[in-house]
Amino acid sequence: MTGPTLQPDVLVVGAGPVGLTAALALRAYGLPVTVLEAGPEGRQRPGSRAIFTHSQTLQILDRISPGLGAELYRHGVYWNTQRTFHGGREVYAKTYPDPPADVYPHFTSLPQVQIEAYLYARALAAGVTFAWDQEVAQVDATDDGVVVTTAAGRRWEAPYVVGADGSRSVVRKQVGARMEGTRDEGWYVVVDVAEKDEPTLPRERHFHYAHPAVDGRNVLIVPFAGGYRVDLQLVDGDDPEELASPAGVREWLDAVLPPGYAERTTWVSTYQFLQLVAHDFADPHRRVLLVGEAAHLFAPFGARGLNSGVPDAEAAAIAVAAASRASGAAARAPVEAFALARRSAALFNRDAAGEALAHLRPDAATAERIAAAAERAPDDRSASEWLEKAPYGPRGVHRAETVYRY
């Protein structure tokens, strides 16, 4: 085991989009930052992953690195037509006007790997230090600071640590934060397909209730820069491994997309609907702060992951900056406020995800309501809009934070 690396830097664990945002935000407040990443330099994770970046998220990124939000917007795509179908029949359609040139769109859509590349370039320019191949194994916090020990035995000392190490967060486990909530037993298969040189698929968001071409399963199709994401909701008795296999994917993709797209598959994964929130977003000494998927796990429907992780990261940086200027008990107050506010926002998103799940996996009464609304739509506007909005959960506002949507 090597001796500790003594430094005043705040440590950020994890170089994903939320960790990079936290590092940028800390630099914006003048704090020295080192990012510890378990993977090697230049590592890229497969798949589009978090593709939907909401306008409020773009604005946050612009606050901490001027022009960054606009850079993401320019490289992403904005689709302004949304369509919803039931049993193959269109029950909702709306096309929004293009946003003015000087106003942010409601969102931009581009793969997470590209988002990370722009964030990483900004972080380097801002003076963030990166330490690669630093798999964290232990986190020891006291009232005076934190020691992080890697699997290789290297020790890092810091006044504060921001844990942004994802869904299997070692930092979360080391500080004793428990995940509370539920995991639904239902499965989804998610597939990326690359755009064709001559597209035959419209750049629109389509949601299908009971798609007739796949035996009544629900299907979501979302454009992003360079391609499309397709989510297939499995039904009881389906084998997720079979439907995620090359042969399985080709069969159902050929049924729901125009010819040729199944041959352009670039990534396949499966997921379940998660509604998990850490019981506390900071350690008992208020020296370690949890953000992003280290603090909460939500299903992709509703785009709540990245779009709540970025506000987490900014809030964590504000708390650390304030705590660094205080001493004693006063230094705990900003971290306490961060932990309470961000957990409250996460609980709101967890409940919203629960409402979406109740709609996507309906009980008998909800299934009857969906069928009745589909019979009335699109002529009945309220029924039509309910069918469109309900699969993503409520879109209300939690204090200053928007709840996001596809």
ROZAMI-799806 format. One line per field, with one value per residue (C-alpha): x, y, z; residue in three letters. Coordinates in steps of 0.05 Angstrom, whole numbers. Each point is the difference from the previous one (the first is absolute). Layout:
N
xx = X  ...
yy = Y  ...
zz = Z  ...
residuo = ala  ...
This chain:
406
xx = 0  27  -2  -56  0  -6  -40  -52  -39  -72  -5  -54  -7  -24  12  -70  -42  -22  70  27  -55  18  73  -17  -46  53  50  -51  1  76  13  56  -28  27  -45  13  -24  2  7  60  12  -41  -49  -68  -62  -43  -69  -36  -22  -24  -20  -51  28  -54  3  9  59  30  -8  35  58  4  4  59  35  -26  -20  0  -76  -2  56  -41  -62  37  25  -65  -66  -66  -63  -63  -52  -29  -48  -35  -35  -46  -5  30  -49  25  -33  44  44  30  54  32  29  76  31  26  74  16  -42  17  -43  -37  54  56  12  69  37  31  69  -3  -26  59  50  -23  -1  69  30  -30  26  71  -3  -25  59  -31  51  -17  27  -17  -1  -19  -52  -24  -3  -8  -25  15  -31  9  -20  66  1  0  50  -15  39  2  1  74  13  10  -29  -28  -17  -50  -43  -62  -19  -56  -22  -22  19  -65  -52  48  32  55  -1  -73  11  62  -37  -58  -55  -57  -40  -75  -55  -21  23  -56  2  -16  55  16  47  34  34  40  -4  44  -33  1  34  -69  -47  -67  -19  -28  36  -59  -13  -50  -31  -42  -49  -12  39  -35  64  31  -61  -25  64  14  55  35  42  43  48  69  60  23  -58  -60  -14  -54  -28  -42  -41  -2  -62  -5  31  48  74  41  63  -37  -30  67  38  22  -55  -53  18  0  -68  -37  39  -18  -72  -1  51  6  43  75  3  6  66  25  -5  59  -19  -49  -15  -55  -26  -54  -39  38  -26  58  24  56  -25  51  39  60  41  -11  59  -27  66  -24  -56  -37  -24  -32  -9  43  -60  -61  -20  -58  -23  16  -74  -8  74  10  70  49  -49  -2  74  23  -39  28  70  -9  -33  57  51  -38  -3  74  20  -41  24  72  -8  -29  26  -27  -74  -12  35  -51  -60  11  9  -62  -39  26  -17  -71  -16  28  -31  -67  7  20  -61  -44  31  -6  -74  -8  34  -48  -59  30  11  -72  -22  49  -16  -73  -47  -68  -33  56  1  -74  11  55  -44  -59  44  28  -71  -15  66  21  -67  -3  59  5  2  51  46  -5  21  59  25  -14  56  53  -29  -19  36  -11  53  34  21  49  9  -39  -21  23  -32  15
yy = 0  69  61  51  51  64  54  53  -23  -20  -71  -20  -76  -18  32  -9  59  16  -6  44  51  0  11  58  31  -5  35  54  14  3  -66  -47  -67  -70  -52  -73  -47  -76  -8  14  66  4  -53  3  -37  -29  24  67  -5  68  34  52  66  47  76  11  -47  38  64  -29  -22  70  29  -43  3  56  -24  -74  -7  33  -46  -61  29  13  -72  -33  -7  32  -37  40  -52  -50  -55  -52  -62  -52  -67  32  59  70  29  62  44  68  39  57  61  3  40  70  2  38  -45  -69  -56  -43  -52  -26  -74  -29  -62  1  -15  66  37  -27  21  72  1  -32  52  56  -32  -4  72  20  -32  -64  -54  -72  -64  -62  -73  21  -51  23  -54  38  68  23  65  40  69  25  -31  -63  -54  -39  -65  -34  -74  7  29  73  49  68  52  55  49  -22  -56  0  -71  -5  -73  -24  -52  -48  56  -22  69  -9  -68  24  58  -45  31  -49  -1  1  -14  -54  -38  -22  -72  20  6  46  -10  64  3  54  1  44  48  -19  43  11  -1  -34  9  69  41  -5  -31  -57  -39  -61  -31  -72  1  -50  -22  -26  -35  61  20  74  32  67  30  61  36  23  28  -56  -49  -23  -35  -53  -27  -63  -14  -74  -36  -53  -64  33  -20  64  -37  -29  67  34  -52  17  -43  25  74  -8  -32  52  60  -21  1  70  38  10  -51  3  29  -67  -9  65  -20  29  -16  -45  -1  -18  36  -2  58  25  48  3  59  2  10  56  39  13  -38  11  47  41  -7  -47  21  -49  22  -32  -75  -6  32  -22  -48  12  -35  34  18  73  17  12  -29  49  58  -8  -19  66  42  -47  15  75  -1  -43  50  58  -36  -19  71  29  -53  14  72  -19  -38  -45  -11  55  -41  -55  44  7  -76  -13  47  -35  -69  19  39  -50  -59  35  11  -73  -24  43  -33  -69  11  27  -62  -42  34  -14  -73  -7  23  -43  -63  15  -35  -21  67  41  -46  12  75  -2  -40  48  61  -31  -9  74  26  40  36  5  46  -15  -75  10  42  -49  -58  42  25  -57  -48  49  20  69  60  48  42  -19  66  28  -66  -21  -72  -22  -37  -34
zz = 0  -19  45  -7  -56  40  -36  11  -61  4  -27  -49  -8  -70  -67  -29  -20  71  29  -56  14  74  -17  -46  51  55  -46  -15  75  0  35  -22  -23  -14  -34  17  -54  5  -76  -43  -35  -64  21  -35  23  -55  -17  -3  74  25  -65  22  28  23  -9  75  -1  -58  39  61  -44  -29  70  20  -68  -45  -69  19  -3  -68  -24  19  -32  -66  -4  22  -35  17  -22  7  -21  49  -18  42  -27  30  -36  -61  -3  13  62  10  -45  12  -35  39  -36  -7  57  -17  -15  65  46  26  -26  50  -7  -43  -15  -9  26  69  -28  -38  61  40  -53  1  77  3  -48  42  65  -27  -23  70  34  27  16  -20  31  -41  21  70  22  68  54  65  24  71  21  64  22  -28  -69  -42  -18  -63  -11  -68  -16  -16  69  -18  51  -16  52  -12  39  -39  -47  -52  -16  -72  -12  -28  15  36  39  47  31  18  32  37  34  19  -43  -13  -64  14  -49  -49  -61  -47  -25  -71  -53  -58  -59  -24  -68  -37  -76  -43  -49  -73  -53  -29  60  -6  73  19  52  48  68  -6  57  -15  49  -20  -65  -45  -34  65  30  38  36  13  -43  6  -57  15  -47  21  -36  -46  9  39  65  2  65  1  62  14  27  53  -24  -49  4  -1  -22  -60  -22  10  -40  -71  -31  49  -11  -76  1  40  -28  -70  23  29  -44  -75  -38  11  70  35  -37  30  73  41  72  37  74  49  61  53  29  61  52  50  42  52  70  8  -53  45  51  75  4  -59  -39  -55  -47  -46  -69  -62  0  62  35  -41  -55  -47  -63  -66  -12  18  -8  74  8  -31  7  75  5  -29  51  54  -24  -1  69  28  -27  31  67  0  -19  57  50  -20  22  68  60  54  4  -52  -53  7  -16  -76  -7  43  -45  -63  27  19  -63  -50  36  -1  -75  -9  39  -45  -61  31  11  -70  -27  41  -33  -68  18  25  -69  -40  41  15  46  -28  16  -33  -60  -9  5  -52  -48  11  -11  -65  -25  11  -26  -38  -3  75  15  74  -14  -55  43  59  -45  -23  67  49  -22  23  68  24  -28  57  35  64  30  -51  -38  -61  -6  -68  -57  -66
residuo = met  thr  gly  pro  thr  leu  gln  pro  asp  val  leu  val  val  gly  ala  gly  pro  val  gly  leu  thr  ala  ala  leu  ala  leu  arg  ala  tyr  gly  leu  pro  val  thr  val  leu  glu  ala  gly  pro  glu  gly  arg  gln  arg  pro  gly  ser  arg  ala  ile  phe  thr  his  ser  gln  thr  leu  gln  ile  leu  asp  arg  ile  ser  pro  gly  leu  gly  ala  glu  leu  tyr  arg  his  gly  val  tyr  trp  asn  thr  gln  arg  thr  phe  his  gly  gly  arg  glu  val  tyr  ala  lys  thr  tyr  pro  asp  pro  pro  ala  asp  val  tyr  pro  his  phe  thr  ser  leu  pro  gln  val  gln  ile  glu  ala  tyr  leu  tyr  ala  arg  ala  leu  ala  ala  gly  val  thr  phe  ala  trp  asp  gln  glu  val  ala  gln  val  asp  ala  thr  asp  asp  gly  val  val  val  thr  thr  ala  ala  gly  arg  arg  trp  glu  ala  pro  tyr  val  val  gly  ala  asp  gly  ser  arg  ser  val  val  arg  lys  gln  val  gly  ala  arg  met  glu  gly  thr  arg  asp  glu  gly  trp  tyr  val  val  val  asp  val  ala  glu  lys  asp  glu  pro  thr  leu  pro  arg  glu  arg  his  phe  his  tyr  ala  his  pro  ala  val  asp  gly  arg  asn  val  leu  ile  val  pro  phe  ala  gly  gly  tyr  arg  val  asp  leu  gln  leu  val  asp  gly  asp  asp  pro  glu  glu  leu  ala  ser  pro  ala  gly  val  arg  glu  trp  leu  asp  ala  val  leu  pro  pro  gly  tyr  ala  glu  arg  thr  thr  trp  val  ser  thr  tyr  gln  phe  leu  gln  leu  val  ala  his  asp  phe  ala  asp  pro  his  arg  arg  val  leu  leu  val  gly  glu  ala  ala  his  leu  phe  ala  pro  phe  gly  ala  arg  gly  leu  asn  ser  gly  val  pro  asp  ala  glu  ala  ala  ala  ile  ala  val  ala  ala  ala  ser  arg  ala  ser  gly  ala  ala  ala  arg  ala  pro  val  glu  ala  phe  ala  leu  ala  arg  arg  ser  ala  ala  leu  phe  asn  arg  asp  ala  ala  gly  glu  ala  leu  ala  his  leu  arg  pro  asp  ala  ala  thr  ala  glu  arg  ile  ala  ala  ala  ala  glu  arg  ala  pro  asp  asp  arg  ser  ala  ser  glu  trp  leu  glu  lys  ala  pro  tyr  gly  pro  arg  gly  val  his  arg  ala  glu  thr  val  tyr  arg  tyr
